[in-house]
């Protein structure tokens, strides 16, 4: 199923003119005359348009007013939306979002000159694309500034927040920095035994942080799983030994999520074969997440690992 086109076309061969109204008393008399548009001329000396023919002017204005395709549009216009297996799914929980699910969907992208080094988490309603590094940049503590156990408030800021948005971001090449846009990331606390994914998403969305580099949330990890019947809630995925088999986000390493635990101020969820819980002061892998601007152009590739999407 393809994304429906929103373009509307304005074509008209005739121009109608109301050439007179006599306003004497209470009776108005109207005369309508039609002329072929190619016989009516337009003075373009001060408009900036090149056409002198009315029909040409209408065509020019249509081109100017057409909404440019976003990065997200490019994906949605060229990728089939699926309901099973590996691929791009319409999200059931947040309008306008699309998630890549399954063990190995075609969601690879070259970013920061890292060929197939990143993967698309989701296509957003505003046309931006959320991407995640395919492998860790190394093990780091989530936070080291809140005592021996750390603190799970990302906006505090946590020490990993500071590192990613200064040292790491500044290390990206100039082109990559220009492709990243600051956006709101969901940093609300969640619990490990929630049996309702909608509730987990709502809790995550209850608190936001605006920035350029962060991490994936627990609900995004869950939504990347194509086996939603068995791996579709925190309760099912927590400490699971099998749910990693049906999501591309599982790469057989331990890595931090962005989501704090609601039970105490130093707990943060991480991903192994499923979701686990550790102190913020513990060392785990770091897979940065950024939003690509809607204005970024996808210039090639089909999203496969051997032919990843390329950015212009």
C-alpha positions in Angstrom: 0.0 0.0 0.0 1.5 3.3 -1.0 1.1 6.6 0.7 -1.8 8.5 -0.9 -0.7 11.5 -3.1 -1.9 14.8 -1.8 -1.2 16.8 -4.9 -4.1 18.6 -6.6 -4.0 19.9 -10.1 -5.4 23.2 -11.3 -6.1 23.2 -15.0 -8.6 25.5 -16.8 -8.9 26.4 -20.4 -11.2 29.5 -19.9 -11.1 32.6 -17.8 -14.5 34.0 -16.7 -14.9 37.7 -16.1 -17.7 39.4 -14.4 -17.7 42.6 -16.6 -20.4 44.7 -15.0 -22.8 45.3 -12.2 -25.4 48.0 -12.3 -26.2 49.1 -8.8 -29.1 51.3 -9.1 -32.0 50.5 -6.8 -32.2 46.9 -5.7 -31.6 45.1 -9.0 -28.1 44.0 -10.1 -27.5 42.9 -13.6 -24.5 40.5 -14.3 -23.0 39.6 -17.6 -20.5 36.8 -17.8 -18.3 36.4 -20.8 -15.7 33.6 -21.3 -12.5 33.9 -23.3 -10.0 31.1 -24.1 -7.1 31.7 -21.7 -4.5 31.7 -24.4 -6.1 34.8 -25.9 -5.8 36.7 -22.6 -2.4 38.3 -21.9 -0.8 39.1 -18.5 1.6 41.9 -17.8 4.5 40.1 -16.0 6.8 43.1 -15.6 6.5 43.3 -11.8 5.5 39.8 -10.8 8.7 37.9 -11.3 6.9 35.3 -13.4 8.1 34.6 -17.0 4.7 33.8 -18.6 2.6 36.4 -20.4 -0.2 33.9 -21.1 -2.8 33.4 -18.3 -2.6 29.6 -18.6 1.1 29.8 -18.3 0.9 32.0 -15.2 -1.5 29.5 -13.6 1.0 26.6 -14.3 3.9 28.6 -12.9 1.9 29.5 -9.7 1.0 25.8 -9.3 4.7 24.9 -9.4 5.6 27.5 -6.9 2.8 26.5 -4.5 3.3 22.7 -4.7 4.6 21.4 -1.3 8.1 19.9 -1.7 8.6 16.2 -0.9 10.1 15.6 2.5 12.7 13.0 3.4 9.9 11.0 4.9 7.7 11.3 1.8 10.5 9.8 -0.3 10.5 6.7 1.9 6.7 6.4 2.0 6.3 6.9 -1.7 8.8 4.1 -2.6 8.3 1.5 0.1 5.4 -0.8 0.5 3.7 -0.7 3.9 3.4 -4.2 5.3 1.4 -5.9 8.1 3.6 -8.9 8.7 7.2 -10.0 8.5 10.1 -7.6 8.0 9.4 -4.1 6.7 7.8 -0.7 7.2 4.6 -0.7 9.3 2.1 2.1 10.0 2.2 2.7 13.7 -0.9 1.7 15.7 -0.3 4.1 18.6 0.8 7.5 17.2 -0.8 9.0 14.1 1.5 9.7 11.2 4.4 7.5 12.4 5.8 4.5 10.5 8.1 1.9 12.1 10.5 -0.6 10.7 9.9 -4.0 12.2 11.4 -7.4 12.0 14.9 -9.1 12.1 16.3 -7.5 9.0 14.2 -4.9 7.2 15.7 -2.7 4.5 16.3 0.3 6.7 20.0 0.9 6.3 21.3 4.4 5.6 24.7 5.9 5.1 25.2 8.8 7.4 28.4 10.7 8.6 30.3 8.7 5.8 29.5 5.5 7.7 28.3 3.2 4.9 25.2 1.3 6.0 26.3 2.4 9.5 22.9 3.6 10.6 19.3 2.3 10.4 15.9 4.0 10.3 13.8 3.6 13.4 10.8 5.5 12.1 9.4 7.9 9.6 7.8 10.8 11.5 4.5 12.7 10.8 6.5 15.9 10.0 8.6 14.3 7.4 11.7 13.9 9.5 13.4 10.4 9.8 14.6 9.0 13.1 17.8 7.0 12.7 20.0 4.9 15.1 23.6 3.8 14.8 23.8 0.2 13.9 26.6 -0.6 16.4 27.7 0.9 19.7 30.3 3.8 19.8 31.6 2.1 23.0 30.5 1.4 26.5 29.8 4.4 28.8 27.9 5.0 32.0 24.4 6.6 31.5 25.2 9.0 34.3 28.1 9.5 36.6 27.1 12.8 38.2 24.5 11.5 40.7 26.5 9.6 43.1 27.7 5.9 43.0 24.5 4.8 41.2 24.1 7.8 39.0 20.8 9.6 38.3 18.2 8.7 35.7 17.0 12.2 34.8 18.3 12.7 31.2 17.5 16.4 31.2 19.5 17.0 34.4 21.6 16.6 32.2 22.9 13.1 32.6 26.6 12.8 31.8 25.8 10.7 28.7 23.5 13.5 27.4 26.4 16.0 27.8 28.8 13.7 26.0 26.5 12.9 23.1 25.5 16.5 22.5 29.0 18.0 22.8 32.0 15.7 22.2 30.1 13.1 20.0 28.0 15.6 18.0 31.0 17.9 17.4 32.9 14.9 16.0 30.3 14.4 13.3 31.4 15.8 9.9 30.0 19.1 8.8 27.6 17.6 6.3 26.1 15.2 8.9 25.7 18.1 11.5 23.8 20.0 8.8 21.4 17.1 8.3 20.5 16.7 12.0 17.6 18.7 13.4 16.9 19.3 17.1 13.6 17.7 18.2 11.7 16.6 21.3 12.8 13.2 22.7 10.5 11.3 25.1 12.2 10.8 28.4 9.4 9.9 30.8 9.8 7.1 33.3 8.3 3.6 32.7 7.9 0.4 34.5 9.0 -3.2 33.7 5.7 -5.0 34.3 3.4 -2.9 32.2 1.0 -5.1 30.1 -0.2 -2.2 27.9 2.1 -0.7 25.3 -0.2 2.4 25.0 0.4 3.1 28.7 4.2 2.7 28.3 4.1 5.2 25.3 2.0 7.6 27.3 4.4 7.5 30.2 7.4 8.0 28.0 5.7 11.0 26.3 4.8 12.6 29.6 8.2 14.3 29.7 10.2 15.7 26.8 13.7 16.9 26.2 14.7 18.9 23.2 18.1 18.2 21.7 20.1 16.7 18.8 21.4 13.4 20.0 19.8 10.9 22.4 18.9 7.2 22.5 16.0 4.9 21.5 13.2 4.4 24.0 11.8 1.2 25.4 8.6 1.5 23.4 10.6 2.0 20.2 12.5 -1.2 20.9 9.2 -3.0 21.4 7.6 -1.5 18.3 10.6 -2.7 16.2 9.6 -6.3 16.9 7.5 -8.0 14.3 6.2 -10.5 16.8 3.7 -8.2 18.6 1.6 -11.0 20.0 4.4 -12.4 22.1 6.8 -9.4 22.3 4.5 -6.4 22.2 4.6 -5.1 25.9 7.1 -4.3 28.5 5.9 -7.3 30.6 6.6 -9.6 27.7 9.9 -8.2 26.6 11.4 -7.6 30.0 14.1 -10.3 30.7 13.0 -12.2 27.6 15.4 -14.6 26.0 13.6 -14.9 22.7 12.2 -11.5 21.8 15.5 -10.4 20.4 15.0 -12.9 17.5 12.3 -10.8 15.8 13.8 -7.3 15.9 16.6 -5.6 14.0 17.5 -3.6 17.1 18.9 -6.7 18.8 22.5 -7.0 17.7 23.7 -9.4 20.4 25.2 -6.6 22.6 24.1 -4.7 25.6 23.1 -1.0 25.0 21.3 1.7 26.8 17.8 3.0 26.1 16.7 6.5 26.9 14.0 5.3 29.3 14.4 5.7 33.1 12.7 3.3 35.6 9.8 4.8 37.5 10.6 2.8 40.6 13.7 4.7 41.8 15.8 7.6 40.7 18.9 5.7 39.4 17.4 2.9 37.3 17.6 2.9 33.5 16.5 0.2 31.0 19.0 -1.4 28.7 18.6 -3.9 25.8 20.2 -7.4 25.7 18.2 -10.3 24.3 15.2 -8.4 25.8 14.9 -5.4 28.1 16.8 -5.3 31.4 17.3 -2.8 34.2 20.5 -1.4 35.6 21.8 1.5 37.6 22.6 4.6 35.6 26.2 4.4 36.9 26.6 1.0 35.1 28.6 0.8 31.9 26.6 -0.3 28.8 26.9 0.2 25.0 25.8 3.5 23.4 23.9 3.6 20.0 23.2 7.3 19.2 19.9 8.4 17.8 19.2 11.5 15.7 16.5 13.0 13.6 17.3 13.8 10.0 15.8 17.1 8.8 12.7 16.8 6.5 14.7 18.8 4.0 17.3 16.1 3.6 17.2 14.5 0.2 17.4 10.7 -0.2 19.5 10.4 -3.4 19.9 6.7 -3.9 19.8 3.2 -2.5 17.0 0.8 -1.6 17.7 0.5 2.2 19.4 -2.9 2.0 22.7 -3.4 3.7 24.5 -3.8 0.3 22.7 -0.8 -1.1 21.8 1.6 1.8 19.9 4.8 1.4 22.2 7.7 0.6 21.6 11.3 1.6 22.1 14.5 -0.4 
